[in-house]
């Protein structure tokens, strides 16, 4: 499974960005996809994920501001981020979980920088 992210960049506080993650390869055992982030000096943390059935889960920091969605026809998951804050600055990683082997795939990461 290959994951290719896009959509990161520099934005002012209060602005919006949309991240995209396109999955390819042996994706038929993927049961959930999501986004994690890692800020300098901090551990990687969950932002949001969505199951193949459409159930979503958000970190408290993302609730009310971020929306995760997926286009099954395009094998793509999106993260719409609104009302961005400087503390949202991090490298955002796409994740795909394979149920058969309980294995996680990761994208290369995309930088999101929010200026104050």
Secondary structure, DSSP 8 states (H G I E B T S, - for coil): -EEEEE--EEEETT--EEEEEEEESS-TTEEEEEEEEE-TTS--EEEEEEETT--EEE-TTTTTTEEEEEETTTTEEEEEE-S--GGG-EEEEEEEEETTTTEEEE---EEEEEE-
